[in-house]
């Protein structure tokens, strides 16, 4: 005979309920200690590829979007004719003169 079956015979009803709830708690602890890590490992093993699948699907969507662009958007316009620009130093000095000559930017 098992220990709970022997103990149940001599216990009053209130202690029998306590004994039954303690036994159920022990079973729940056993399940928690044994089954939950196994379930967690299985979930991790199946979900390990999820970031890769999301990344791959984003790549597929991006490729489809690029391939469906209209041809007019992919043509390159001819660059404008080069116009003669002043030297960089001349432009910088002109900008500094303008800032210093403006009444709000004076010190």
C-alpha positions as CSV (number, residue, x, y, z in Angstrom):
1,X,0.0,0.0,0.0
2,X,1.1,3.5,-0.6
3,X,1.8,6.0,2.1
4,X,-1.2,8.3,1.3
5,X,-3.6,5.3,1.3
6,X,-2.4,4.2,4.8
7,X,-2.4,7.7,6.2
8,X,-5.9,8.4,4.9
9,X,-7.5,5.7,7.1
10,X,-6.4,7.1,10.4
11,X,-6.8,10.9,9.6
12,X,-9.9,13.0,10.4
13,X,-11.7,14.4,7.4
14,X,-10.2,17.9,7.6
15,X,-6.7,16.4,7.6
16,X,-7.6,14.1,4.7
17,X,-8.5,17.1,2.6
18,X,-5.2,18.7,3.6
19,X,-3.3,15.5,2.7
20,X,-5.1,15.4,-0.7
21,X,-4.3,19.0,-1.5
22,X,-0.6,18.5,-0.5
23,X,-0.5,15.4,-2.7
24,X,-2.0,17.5,-5.6
25,X,0.5,20.2,-5.0
26,X,3.3,17.7,-5.1
27,X,2.0,16.4,-8.5
28,X,1.8,20.0,-9.7
29,X,5.3,20.7,-8.6
30,X,6.5,17.5,-10.4
31,X,4.7,18.7,-13.6
32,X,6.2,22.1,-13.2
33,X,9.7,20.8,-12.7
34,X,9.6,18.2,-15.5
35,X,7.2,19.3,-18.2
36,X,7.5,23.0,-18.3
37,X,11.2,23.1,-19.1
38,X,10.5,20.5,-21.8
39,X,7.7,22.7,-23.2
40,X,9.9,25.7,-23.1
41,X,12.7,23.9,-25.0
42,X,10.2,22.8,-27.6
43,X,8.8,26.3,-28.0
44,X,12.3,27.7,-28.3
45,X,13.3,25.1,-30.9
46,X,10.3,25.9,-33.0
47,X,10.5,29.7,-32.6
48,X,14.3,29.9,-33.2
49,X,13.7,30.3,-36.9
50,X,11.1,33.0,-36.6
51,X,13.6,36.0,-36.8
52,X,15.1,34.5,-39.9
53,X,11.7,33.9,-41.5
54,X,10.7,37.5,-40.8
55,X,13.9,38.8,-42.3
56,X,13.6,36.6,-45.4
57,X,10.0,37.6,-45.9
58,X,10.9,41.3,-45.6
59,X,13.6,40.7,-48.2
60,X,11.1,39.1,-50.6
61,X,8.7,41.9,-50.2
62,X,11.4,44.5,-50.9
63,X,12.5,42.6,-54.0
64,X,9.0,42.5,-55.3
65,X,8.5,46.2,-54.7
66,X,11.7,47.1,-56.5
67,X,10.8,44.8,-59.4
68,X,7.4,46.4,-59.8
69,X,8.6,50.0,-60.0
70,X,7.7,51.7,-63.2
71,X,10.4,52.0,-65.8
72,X,10.1,55.8,-65.9
73,X,11.3,55.9,-62.3
74,X,14.4,53.9,-63.1
75,X,15.6,56.1,-66.0
76,X,18.4,58.5,-65.2
77,X,18.0,62.0,-66.4
78,X,21.0,63.6,-68.1
79,X,23.0,65.8,-65.7
80,X,22.6,69.5,-66.2
81,X,25.3,71.3,-68.1
82,X,28.0,72.5,-65.8
83,X,27.8,76.2,-65.1
84,X,30.7,78.2,-64.0
85,X,30.6,78.6,-60.2
86,X,32.7,80.9,-58.1
87,X,35.4,79.3,-55.9
88,X,34.5,77.9,-52.5
89,X,36.5,80.5,-50.6
90,X,34.7,83.3,-52.5
91,X,31.3,81.7,-51.6
92,X,32.2,81.3,-47.9
93,X,33.4,84.9,-47.6
94,X,30.2,86.2,-49.3
95,X,28.1,84.2,-46.9
96,X,30.1,85.6,-43.9
97,X,29.7,89.1,-45.2
98,X,26.0,88.7,-45.5
99,X,25.6,87.3,-42.0
100,X,27.7,89.9,-40.4
101,X,25.9,92.7,-42.4
102,X,22.5,91.5,-41.3
103,X,21.2,93.5,-38.3
104,X,19.9,90.5,-36.3
105,X,23.1,88.4,-36.6
106,X,25.5,91.1,-35.3
107,X,27.1,90.6,-32.0
